[in-house]
Amino acid sequence: MKRMLLLVPFIILLLVGGCADSTSRARSVFLLLDTSGTYKTEIDKARSIINYLLGTFEPGDSMAVARIDSGSFSEKDIVAKVTFDRRPSVATEQKRLFKAKIDRFIAESGSSAHTDITGGVVQAVQYLNETGAGYRYILIFSDLEEDLAKGHVRDFPLEMKGCQAIALNVTKLRSDNVDPRLYFKRVEEWQRRVEDGGGSWRLLNDLERLDRILES
């Protein structure tokens, strides 16, 4: 009996450790979709990204998709979010419903007047941290040109610790064709903000290589 009592703390530690390991393997993705100006014409390309991700997610993984709007630090801009169930039949139905919401959004979404990328990133970090996933990704589907509404304050450091930010399909603006340095400056500025906040940064413009999105 005495030996059993001595073993109890070790059994508890093993159980707690097992839960922690399970959580640390989970992945959580927050995809931000730019719907402003001419970039809205690119949004249909996001469908292939989302469909690919849905096919790779496992039980316990989480995903959310939100639009980058005039003021993106808002729950109303989240188009769909889900944590996938451990029961295969339930997870399959979750994926079907998620895809239906995305298809409807792409078909019906209008163009936003401004582009609050910073607000969207802050919202993404908050969501990812709440999932408790060990691998956290922010996918930014945008030309990275931020255009804030009057009065919005976004000139502050980002808290990105533990998050991987991946910029996807960063198209070149008309002004970039005149002066390519503007394009590289825009990308470098976002990389600096993410890395200064403790996150990691990648640029992936080749959408034929979707298998590289969730590289650790």
Backbone torsions as a table, in degrees:
resi	resn	phi	psi	omega
1	MET	NA	-41.1	-179.9
2	LYS	-63.3	-40.8	179.6
3	ARG	-64.1	-37.1	179.1
4	MET	-64.2	-41.6	179.8
5	LEU	-64.0	-37.2	178.3
6	LEU	-67.2	-29.9	-178.4
7	LEU	-78.3	-22.3	-175.7
8	VAL	-54.7	-48.3	-179.5
9	PRO	-59.1	-37.1	-179.7
10	PHE	-68.9	-37.4	178.1
11	ILE	-64.3	-41.7	178.8
12	ILE	-63.0	-43.2	179.3
13	LEU	-61.3	-40.4	178.7
14	LEU	-63.6	-41.9	-180.0
15	LEU	-65.1	-45.0	179.4
16	VAL	-63.8	-42.9	178.6
17	GLY	-60.7	-39.2	179.6
18	GLY	-63.0	-41.0	177.9
19	CYS	-63.5	-42.3	-178.5
20	ALA	-63.2	-41.7	179.7
21	ASP	-62.5	-41.0	-179.1
22	SER	-62.1	-43.7	179.9
23	THR	-65.8	-40.7	-174.8
24	SER	-66.1	-22.8	179.6
25	ARG	-84.4	-15.0	-177.4
26	ALA	-69.0	147.8	177.7
27	ARG	-112.0	144.8	176.2
28	SER	-134.7	131.0	-176.3
29	VAL	-125.5	134.6	174.0
30	PHE	-122.8	114.1	-178.1
31	LEU	-102.6	121.9	178.2
32	LEU	-100.0	126.9	-177.9
33	LEU	-111.0	120.6	177.0
34	ASP	-77.6	124.0	-179.8
35	THR	-120.5	22.8	-175.6
36	SER	-95.6	149.2	170.7
37	GLY	48.1	-137.2	-177.3
38	THR	-71.8	-18.9	-177.8
39	TYR	-67.5	-19.9	179.2
40	LYS	-58.3	-27.2	179.2
41	THR	-67.5	-15.5	-179.2
42	GLU	-88.7	-11.9	-166.6
43	ILE	-63.0	-27.3	-179.4
44	ASP	-64.0	-24.7	177.6
45	LYS	-65.6	-25.1	-179.4
46	ALA	-66.0	-24.0	-178.7
47	ARG	-59.6	-42.1	-179.2
48	SER	-66.7	-34.3	177.3
49	ILE	-64.5	-47.7	-178.5
50	ILE	-64.4	-43.5	178.9
51	ASN	-62.2	-39.4	177.9
52	TYR	-63.0	-46.6	-178.7
53	LEU	-62.0	-42.1	179.5
54	LEU	-58.8	-33.9	-179.9
55	GLY	-73.9	-18.5	-177.1
56	THR	-100.8	-15.9	-175.2
57	PHE	-69.4	146.1	-179.4
58	GLU	-117.3	167.2	178.0
59	PRO	-53.2	134.7	-179.5
60	GLY	93.3	-17.3	176.1
61	ASP	-73.6	154.2	-179.0
62	SER	-127.1	153.4	177.5
63	MET	-150.5	143.1	173.0
64	ALA	-139.7	146.4	175.3
65	VAL	-125.2	131.9	-179.7
66	ALA	-136.8	152.1	176.2
67	ARG	-88.5	146.2	171.3
68	ILE	-86.9	112.7	-173.1
69	ASP	-114.5	-170.3	178.1
70	SER	-63.9	-31.6	175.9
71	GLY	-139.7	92.6	-166.7
72	SER	-87.6	-3.4	177.9
73	PHE	-85.0	67.7	-174.5
74	SER	-154.5	137.5	178.1
75	GLU	-61.7	-26.1	-176.5
76	LYS	-65.8	-19.8	-179.3
77	ASP	-87.1	-3.1	175.7
78	ILE	-80.2	116.6	-177.0
79	VAL	-77.3	-42.0	-178.7
80	ALA	-158.4	146.1	175.2
81	LYS	-149.8	150.2	-175.5
82	VAL	-163.7	148.5	165.6
83	THR	-116.6	125.3	-169.9
84	PHE	-77.4	132.5	-177.0
85	ASP	-69.9	156.1	179.7
86	ARG	-80.8	-11.5	175.8
87	ARG	-87.6	119.7	-174.6
88	PRO	-53.6	-41.8	-178.1
89	SER	-65.1	-38.0	178.8
90	VAL	-69.6	-42.8	179.7
91	ALA	-62.1	-39.0	178.5
92	THR	-62.2	-42.4	178.5
93	GLU	-67.9	-36.5	176.9
94	GLN	-61.1	-42.4	179.8
95	LYS	-66.1	-38.2	179.1
96	ARG	-64.0	-44.7	-179.8
97	LEU	-67.3	-38.8	179.3
98	PHE	-62.3	-46.8	-180.0
99	LYS	-61.9	-39.0	179.7
100	ALA	-63.2	-40.6	178.1
101	LYS	-63.5	-42.0	-179.8
102	ILE	-66.0	-44.6	179.2
103	ASP	-59.3	-41.3	179.8
104	ARG	-67.0	-40.8	179.7
105	PHE	-63.4	-46.2	-179.4
106	ILE	-62.4	-37.0	-178.9
107	ALA	-72.0	-31.4	-170.6
108	GLU	-110.3	-11.0	-172.3
109	SER	-68.5	142.2	175.5
110	GLY	-97.8	-178.9	-179.5
111	SER	-92.6	133.6	179.6
112	SER	-82.9	151.2	-177.0
113	ALA	-76.4	-29.1	-178.4
114	HIS	-134.2	172.6	-174.5
115	THR	-131.4	94.3	-178.8
116	ASP	-94.8	78.3	-179.0
117	ILE	-68.5	-41.2	-178.8
118	THR	-59.2	-46.0	178.9
119	GLY	-60.2	-38.8	177.9
120	GLY	-65.2	-40.0	178.9
121	VAL	-65.5	-42.1	178.6
122	VAL	-62.4	-41.9	177.1
123	GLN	-62.8	-39.8	-179.8
124	ALA	-63.4	-45.8	179.8
125	VAL	-60.1	-42.5	179.6
126	GLN	-60.5	-45.7	179.7
127	TYR	-63.9	-47.0	-177.2
128	LEU	-61.6	-41.7	179.6
129	ASN	-64.4	-36.2	-179.3
130	GLU	-68.0	-26.9	179.6
131	THR	-72.1	-23.7	-178.9
132	GLY	72.3	13.9	-178.5
133	ALA	-70.0	149.2	178.8
134	GLY	-78.4	-26.5	179.5
135	TYR	-118.8	116.7	-173.5
136	ARG	-123.0	126.9	-175.2
137	TYR	-126.5	134.3	170.2
138	ILE	-111.6	115.8	177.7
139	LEU	-100.2	124.1	-177.4
140	ILE	-112.4	104.7	-179.9
141	PHE	-94.9	90.9	-169.1
142	SER	-164.5	163.4	171.8
143	ASP	-84.6	-0.1	176.6
144	LEU	68.0	16.3	176.1
145	GLU	-92.2	106.6	-178.6
146	GLU	-85.6	132.4	179.6
147	ASP	-134.4	101.2	-171.9
148	LEU	-90.5	145.5	173.3
149	ALA	-69.3	152.0	-178.4
150	LYS	-57.6	131.0	177.4
151	GLY	94.5	-13.7	179.9
152	HIS	-77.3	130.1	-178.9
153	VAL	-103.9	117.3	180.0
154	ARG	-134.0	9.0	-178.6
155	ASP	-88.4	71.9	179.9
156	PHE	-147.2	159.1	-179.7
157	PRO	-65.3	146.3	176.5
158	LEU	-93.8	143.1	175.0
159	GLU	-100.5	101.2	-171.1
160	MET	-118.1	12.0	-175.2
161	LYS	-55.5	128.0	178.0
162	GLY	84.7	0.5	-177.6
163	CYS	-109.3	141.0	173.1
164	GLN	-106.0	120.6	177.9
165	ALA	-100.4	127.6	179.0
166	ILE	-123.2	116.5	177.9
167	ALA	-86.5	126.9	-175.4
168	LEU	-117.1	139.9	171.7
169	ASN	53.7	49.2	-179.8
170	VAL	-77.9	91.6	-176.2
171	THR	-74.1	157.9	179.7
172	LYS	-90.0	136.4	177.8
173	LEU	-82.5	166.1	178.6
174	ARG	-58.4	-39.0	179.1
175	SER	-66.2	-27.2	178.6
176	ASP	-68.4	-31.6	177.9
177	ASN	-67.5	-31.6	177.5
178	VAL	-73.7	-42.9	-179.1
179	ASP	-139.3	95.1	-177.7
180	PRO	-57.0	-20.9	-180.0
181	ARG	-62.7	-27.1	179.0
182	LEU	-64.1	-38.8	179.0
183	TYR	-63.4	-51.2	-177.6
184	PHE	-65.9	-34.6	177.8
185	LYS	-64.3	-40.8	-179.7
186	ARG	-63.9	-46.2	179.3
187	VAL	-64.4	-44.4	-178.0
188	GLU	-65.7	-35.7	179.7
189	GLU	-65.4	-41.3	177.9
190	TRP	-68.9	-38.1	176.4
191	GLN	-60.9	-43.1	179.7
192	ARG	-61.4	-45.3	-178.3
193	ARG	-62.8	-41.9	-179.2
194	VAL	-66.8	-48.1	-176.6
195	GLU	-70.5	-35.1	175.5
196	ASP	-64.0	-27.1	178.7
197	GLY	-86.3	4.8	177.0
198	GLY	92.4	5.3	178.8
199	GLY	-96.7	178.1	175.1
200	SER	-113.3	158.4	-171.6
201	TRP	-133.0	138.5	172.0
202	ARG	-141.9	151.5	175.6
203	LEU	-117.1	125.8	-179.3
204	LEU	-134.5	98.8	-178.8
205	ASN	-96.5	-16.5	-179.4
206	ASP	-86.2	97.6	-177.5
207	LEU	-75.6	-0.1	172.0
208	GLU	-79.0	-12.5	-177.9
209	ARG	-111.4	52.7	-178.9
210	LEU	-65.2	-20.3	179.0
211	ASP	-65.7	-13.8	-179.0
212	ARG	-91.2	-6.2	-173.8
213	ILE	-60.0	-50.4	-174.2
214	LEU	-99.0	32.1	173.5
215	GLU	-66.1	137.6	-179.9
216	SER	-86.7	NA	NA
